[in-house]
Amino acid sequence: MIGGNGLPLNTAALIGSAAATGKAVLAAATPAAAATAIGLGTADNVAHQNIRANGFLEFPYGGSIRVNAFAGPISEGGDGTWANGTSFFAKTGFANGQDTAWLYVPGGMRATPLITMQAGSGRVGIGNLTPGATLDVVSSQNNSWSILTQSAPNGANASGFYTQSDLSVQMALRSGDGSKLSVITSSGLSYLMGGNVGIGTNAPQVRLDVAGDFKCSGVGTIGGASRSGEFTLDGISGLPKIYRASTNGSPRWAWGSGNGADSGEADGSDFFLNSYGNDGSYRATPFRILRSTGAITITNGLTISGTTTLNNGLVVAGKIRAGSYTVSTVPAGVVGELIYVSNARKVGESAGAGTGVISYYSNGNWRRLSDDSAIAA
């Protein structure tokens, strides 16, 4: 029975009504009778429980269960636990120097939490008690997926990973449009589609399609035992297509087609071979083939080594034209060289009226072939 002062009229009552506050309070009693646990609709109380009910504890919309003071971090108010007596559901506490929350799958009071959330670092770990990134997923099952995304037949067909708010750096996995993997950055695009890889292009036409420059520091092999290989440089008319051999980034040789426009049946795109100095500067074009005529130009001489046999000789189906000089401009000679001297006299021509001869170098002089005499103007 409750008295008007809010205290029980007989000491057997354990709960009284404090009229001044409108709250139910535990009655004063002897220590032996003091309440250490409250049963709501049940007398079955165990020592480690404070409140036990044989039904539900129901809270109105907006209500909550508080296990520590509202103000301040968890570290100042103690741990909080939501459990069913045998298994954790959720727990809050202080770990690794910061307030942390854990979510569990019921399975025993010592079950390892499935999800760890850190307030200080803002990190979330799935299967990881100490996440090392904003989202750190660890799978404990061998040969299983750490992250698996699926959608309904008419749902999304891509999963994306983005590192910038403007989506300038992103990776997307796409299934609905051809099972593609694309990695997009502000400086270019990489794309996988149907077995083709594109770098700088989202529509690769071959196994590796590079829109731009690429560098290989190792050994590249083209072709195999079953078929021969082919390497193609494809570009715009009027721009050179060049293969280059370099040493530490400095060119030594370059070969390819020139910058002539392909305006006719066989115009432009002449083949060339360039040489470069140790500093990478251009030296010469010792070899060139005109696409229009097939004519070959070799500068700075041609040396054919080996024994004098038909296989190692020089066979020309056409004309041979030697270098042209005058008697006063002939170069220093090497035995066996041939030149044309345009004003040298043939046998019987008068001095100053020479019409030119083919000359060879021998015994310290350039000599005319007809009678082996030294040339004269």
Secondary structure, DSSP 8 states (H G I E B T S, - for coil): -B-TTSSBSSTT--EEEETTTTEEEE----GGG--S-EEES-----TT-SEEESS-----TT----SS-SSS-HHHH--EEEE-SSSEEEEEEEETTEEEEEE--SS-TT---SEEEETTT--EEES-SS-SSSEEE---STT--SS-----TTS--EEEEESSTTSSSEEEEESTTTSEEEEEETTEEEEEETTEEEES-SS--SSEEESS-----S------SSS---------TTS-EEEEEEETTEEEEEEEE-S----SSS-S--EEEEEE-TTS-EEEEEEEE-TTT--EEE-S-----S-SSTTTS---SS-----EE-TTT-----TT-EEEETT---TT--TT----EEEEEETTEEEETTT--B---
